């Protein structure tokens, strides 16, 4: 599996969207980290102006199916399994669930936070958690402030909203992660 993340829009665009909402003139600069942290934390609407292309190559089809369920703030482009295009010699009926596909997600920052809440959760398949954790690891290289906000739903909310909780919220590790997230 290979992951590539490209930031498509700038923090300057986000800053100026914020400035518009309070009737201020645009600035031609990137905001400082304090502004970025406050905006990511508050999740105000201009955060959706920060956009990324996230490409995941050679991931099992069934994991792709779990990731493709997310649709708000997300566009998906997935390699085809059409036999006339792949020349694999297999029909779609013969392809296994773990056949490898590649995909690009066009996502805004808010969508990345939202997907993280569900795909880092222990109720997601372990393999899906691993793939999404790898995505966040790659994101951390270019947007560490945003990556720090990408946590499981139970940490994000401070409690587990699942019908059948996994028990993680009863652990010291969860309390430590929750405290770290809140700081």
N, C-alpha and C positions, 0 to 999 in steps of 0.2 A: 504494500500500500504506500502511496506517495500523496502528500498533502501540500498544496500551494495556496497561499492566501495573498491576495492583492487588494490594497485599499484603493478604492475607485474615486472616492471624493475626499475632500480635505476637511480638517478641523476648522479651517477658516470659514468654509461654507456653513458649518454648524454654528460657529460663533456669530456669523452675520444673520443667520436665521433667528438666533436668540435676540440679537440686537433689534431686529425688525419688530419682534413682539413687544418690545418696550420703547418703541419709537426712537431708536438711536440710529445714527449713521453707520454705514458699513466701515469696517477696518480692513486693511490689507495686511493681516498678520495671523499667525497661528496662536490660539490661546495658550496660556500656561497650564501646567499640570493641575493646579488648584481648581481652575475653571473646569477642566476635563473631569476631574474626580467628582465635583459637585453635580455636573450635568449627568454623568453616568449614574450616580447615586440617586438623583431625583427622577431620572428617566423622563424628563420633559420632552415634548414632541420634537424639538430640533435634533434630538439624538438620532432620529430616524433618517436624518440627512447624511449621516456617516455610513457609507456603503462599501461593501466588500464583495469580491468574487472569491469563493472558496471552492477549490477543485480537489476532489478526492479521487485518486486513480486506483483501479484494481481493488475494489471492495466487493465482498459477496453480495449478490443480488438481494438476499433477504435483509441485510443491514441497510442497503439503499432504500428498501421499501419502508423501513421504520423511519428513516430520516426524511423521506419524501412526504410524510404525513403532515409536516409543518407547512403552512401556507401563508400566514400573515407576515408580510414583509420579506417574502421569499419567492424567488423564481427558480425553477429547477430545469437543468438541461442534462439529460442522461443518455449515455450511449445506447443505441438501439440493439434489440435482440432479433431483429428481422433477419431470417436466413438469407434473403437476397442481398442483404447489406454486409452481413458478417462473414459469409462464406465459411461458416464453421462446420457445415455438413450435418448440423443438428437442426431439427425442427424446434419450434418453441415448446412443444409438448415434451421434448427430450431434454431440454436444458435443466440442469439441476439448480436447486435453490441457492447453492453456493457458487454458481457461475459468476465470474468477475465482471463488474461493470465500472464505468467511470462516470463522474458527474461533476457539474459545476453548479453551485448555489450562488445566486446573486442575492445577497442578504444585507439588510441594514443592521445597525448595532443593536437596536431593540430586539430584533428577531433573534440575533445570536444569543442574547441574554435569555430570551424565552425558550429557545430550543435547549439551551443548557439546563434549564430548570428541570426538564423532563428527561433528557437523554443522559444526564449525569446521575439521575436517580437510580437507586438500587433496584427499582421495579422494571427498569429497562433491561434488555438482555445485556449480559456482561460484555459481549463482543461489541455491542453498540455503544456502551459506556466507554469502552477502550478507544473506539474510533473517535468519538466526540471529544474525549479527553486529549487525544492526539491533536485534534483540530484546535482546541483551546491552547495547548502547548505551543503550537505554531503561531497562533494569534498573539500569545504573550511576547513573542519575539518582536512584533511590530506595534502592538497596542497593549502594553502591560496593564494599563488602568482599566480598559474594557475587559480584558481577560480576568482580572481579579473579581469582576462582578458576575462572572459566569460560574454559578454554583448550583447545587442540587436544590430542588424546590423546598425541601425541609429547612435548609439553611436560609434560603431567600425569605421564606415566610416565618421562620422561627418555630414551626411545628410541621408535622407530617399530615398532608391533606389526603393521602391515599386511603382507599376503602379498606385495604389490608396492609397496614404498615409493616415494614421489614424489621423494625426494632432499632434501626440506627439512631433514632432520636433519643434512645435510652442510654447511649454510650458517652463516655467522656470525650472520645474523639469528636463526636458531633458537637458537644458543648464547646470544645476548643475551636473547632471550625466556625461555629456560629459567632463566637466572641471575636475571632480574627476577621470575619466578614463585617461585623458591625463597627470595627475600628476604622 
